[in-house]
Amino acid sequence: MEKEKSKYRYSSEIQQMMFVFGEVSEPSLETINLVEDIVRSQVIEIIIQAAAQASKRGSRYMSAEDLIFLIRHDRAKVNRLRTYLSWKDVRKNAKDSGGNDAAEEIMEEPNAGLT
C-alpha cells in the first residue's frame, strides 16, 4: 500500500489539467493514475532517446539540445521547451542578482533568451 502512494505524485495537477481541458471536475482515480502512467512512460522513453543521442555525439551527459533534436519536427513543443528554458534562466539570474532586472529585460524583448 505504501508503494502505491509513492508511485502517483501528480494526481492533483493532472486532475486540474484534465478539468481545464474539458474533463469533469472530479475524474476517477483510475483515470488520473492511467494518465500519470502514460506520461511517466513517455518521459522515460524520451530521456532514454536523449541519452542515446548524447552518446552518439560523444557526450557523457544529456543537454537541452538533445531534447530539442528529438522534438525538432514539432515546432510547438520546441518553442515551449525554449520558452521554459529561457524563463528558468531568468529566474536563476534574478535569484542570483537579488533583483528583477533580468525579468524586466526579458519582458521587454520576448525572444531575448531564445536561440
N, C-alpha and C positions, 0 to 999 in steps of 0.2 A: 504494500500500500504506500509506503514511504517513497518507493521508486517512482510510482505513478505520479505523485505530487511534484517531484522534481523534474519530471520529463516535460511537462507542459508549463511554460513560464510566461507565455504571452497571451493568455486567454482573454484578458480584459481588452488589450489592444486590438486583437483580432475581432472581438465582438464589436468594438467601436467602429472598426473599418468596415465590417460587414453591414452594420447599420447605415453608415454613410453611403455605401454603395447600393442601398435599397433592400437589404435583408430585414427581417423582423428585428425588433429591438432586443429580444431575448432568444437568440438561436440556441438550438440544443447543444449540449456539451460535446456530444459526439461529433457534431459538425465542426465546432471550433477546434477540437483536437485533430480532426482529419485535415483541416486547413493548415494547422501548425505542422503536422507531419509532412504534408506535401511541400510546404515552404522550406522546412528543415532539409528535406532530401534534395531539393533544388539548390539550396545554398551549398550543401556539402558537395554536390556534383560540380558546381561552378568553381568552387575552391580547388577541387581536385584537378579540374581542367586548367585553372590558372597556375597551379603549382607545376603541372606538366609543361605549360607554356614557358614559365620561368626557367625550368630545367633545360628546355630546348634552346633558350637564348644564353645559357651558361651561367645563370644566376642561382644562388642558393636560396634567395628569398623572392616572394611574390611582390609585385608592385601594382599600383593603380593602372599602369599601362597594360599589364597582363589582363586585368579585368576588362579594360576598355577594348582591348584587341578582341576578346571573346564576344563582346556585345556590340561590336562595331557596326553591324548591319541594322541595329535597332537604334535609330537616331534619338528617339525619346529617352531611352534608357541611358545612352551615353551622356546626353545633356543633364539628366537628373543626377547621375553619378558625378559629373564635373561640378555641377552646382553644389552638391553636398560637400565635395572635397574643398571647394573654394570657401564655403561657409565654415567648414571645420578649421581651415587655416585662419580665417578672420577671427573666429572665437579664440583660437590659440594665441594669435598675435595680440588681441585685445586683452586677454588674460595676462600675458607676459608683460605688456606695457602698462597695464592697470588703467587703461583709458578706453574711450570709444572712438579714437581717431581712425582705426582700421575699419571699423564698422561703417563710419560715416563715409570713408573713402570708397568702399565697395558699393554703397548705396548710390553714390554719385555716378559711378561707372559700373553698370550691371555686368559687363563682360570682362572686368578687370582681372579677375582671378582665373579666367578660363584660357587654356592654351590648346 
